[in-house]
Amino acid sequence: MMKRLFWFSMGVLAGVFGWRYVKEKARDAASQITPAQVASDLYDGAVKLATQGAEIVRNLRAKDSSFVADQSDASRSNIK
């Protein structure tokens, strides 16, 4: 019984000190983050997303126009 009580109390102590450590680290990380930094990160992410979206659309349009050109060439060869 004493063995179990010992390990239970060690677990409780580890939990309490671990919780205090995590709480301190979270508080330190939160103090380093500013609203301007968050806004800047959001803006950079939105710009990157818009750039990638535009690139995807350009690639799809380029593939679509080459497909249309191939189809018109094939239809011309069938007419002869």
C-alpha positions in Angstrom: 0.0 0.0 0.0 2.8 2.4 0.8 4.4 1.8 -2.6 1.2 2.8 -4.3 0.8 5.9 -2.1 4.4 6.8 -2.9 4.0 6.6 -6.6 0.6 8.3 -6.5 2.1 11.2 -4.6 5.0 11.4 -7.0 2.6 11.5 -9.9 0.7 14.4 -8.2 3.9 16.3 -7.6 5.0 15.8 -11.2 1.6 17.0 -12.4 1.7 20.1 -10.3 5.2 21.1 -11.3 4.6 20.2 -14.9 1.4 22.4 -14.9 3.4 25.3 -13.4 6.1 24.9 -16.0 3.7 24.8 -18.9 1.8 27.7 -17.5 5.0 29.8 -17.2 6.1 28.9 -20.8 2.7 29.8 -22.2 2.7 33.1 -20.4 6.2 33.9 -21.7 5.2 33.0 -25.3 2.0 35.1 -25.0 4.0 38.1 -23.8 6.2 37.9 -26.9 3.3 38.0 -29.3 1.9 41.4 -30.3 -1.3 42.3 -32.2 0.8 43.9 -34.9 2.8 40.7 -35.3 -0.4 38.7 -35.6 -1.8 41.1 -38.2 1.4 41.0 -40.2 1.4 37.2 -40.2 -2.2 37.1 -41.3 -1.6 39.6 -44.1 1.5 37.6 -45.3 -0.5 34.4 -45.3 -3.4 36.0 -47.2 -1.0 37.4 -49.8 0.7 34.0 -50.2 -2.7 32.3 -50.5 -3.9 34.7 -53.1 -0.6 34.4 -55.1 -0.8 30.6 -55.1 -4.5 30.8 -56.1 -3.7 33.1 -59.0 -0.9 30.8 -60.1 -3.2 27.8 -60.1 -5.8 29.6 -62.2 -3.1 30.7 -64.7 -1.9 27.1 -64.9 -5.4 25.7 -65.4 -6.1 28.3 -68.1 -2.9 27.5 -69.9 -3.7 23.8 -69.9 -7.3 24.5 -71.0 -6.2 26.7 -73.9 -3.7 24.0 -75.1 -6.5 21.5 -74.8 -8.8 23.7 -77.0 -6.0 24.2 -79.5 -5.5 20.4 -79.7 -9.2 19.9 -80.2 -9.4 22.4 -83.0 -6.4 20.8 -84.7 -8.0 17.4 -84.4 -11.3 18.7 -85.9 -9.4 20.3 -88.8 -7.7 17.0 -89.6 -11.1 15.2 -89.6 -12.6 17.6 -92.1 -10.0 16.8 -94.8 
